[in-house]
């Protein structure tokens, strides 16, 4: 007796088709990371979460945690989503 197959939506691939929603989410995520980096460089005093992280973990560790979580992670996630969408994988 055959077992029913379970497909995860992220792993469904449409042959030869680019998934525009996944690419769009990736582009938006990259823009979010770049915009956050720009704001961090120009208006560093406007980030309330940065101040809270610096108070809790110290100035340098709080800055590193904020930089990684609000600048680096969205850019890396967005690039991964763009490549996945270009290959035809669907996020939704």
N, C-alpha and C positions, 0 to 999 in steps of 0.2 A: 504494500500500500504506500502510495507517495505522500510525503509530507507537504502541507501547503507552504508556499514560499511567502516570506514576509519581505517587502521592499521598503526601505527607508527612502523618503522623498529626496533627501540630499544626494542619494546615490543613483537616482534615475537620470539617465543621460539620453538626451534627444540627439540622435545622430545628425551631425552637420548643422545643427541649429544653435545659435547663441541664445542664452536665456537672458532677456533684457532686464527682468526684475532683479535677478541676482547681480548683474553688472551694475545696475543703478544703485542698489544698496551698497555695493563695493565703492562706487564713485562717491556716494554721499559720506561713507565712513572715512575715506581718504580726505575729503574736504573738511570734515569735522576735525580730524587730527591736525591737518595743516592750519586750519583756522585757530584751533586751540593753541598751537605752537606760536602763531603770529600774535595772538592776544597775550600769551605768556611773555613774549619778548617785549611787547610795547606797553601793556597795561598790567604789570605783574601785581599791583596792589588791588586789583578788582576781583581776584579769585578768593572767595570766602573759604572754599574747600581747601585751597592751598594753605591758607593761614591755619586752619584747624589741623591739617596734617602736620604742619611744622610745629605747632604747639604740642601735639601728641608725640611725635617721633623725633623731634629735633629739626633744625633748619635744613641740614643737608639731606638727611634720610627722608623727611617729608617732601622736599623738592623732588627727589628722585622718584619716590612713589607716585607723586602727582604727574610728573613728566612721563613716566612709563604708562600709567593708566589712562591719561587723557591725550597724549600725543602719539607715543610709539604704538601702543596696542591698536587704536583705531586705524592707523595707517597700515600696519601689517595685516590686520583683519580685512581691511578694504581691498588690499592688493590680492589677498587670497580669494576673496569673493569675485573680484574681477576676472582672475584667471579661471576660477571654477565656472563662472557664467559664460566665459568665452568658449570653454570646452563643452558647454551644453548642460552642465549640472544645474539642478533647480534647488533653490533654498526653500521654497514653499511648495 
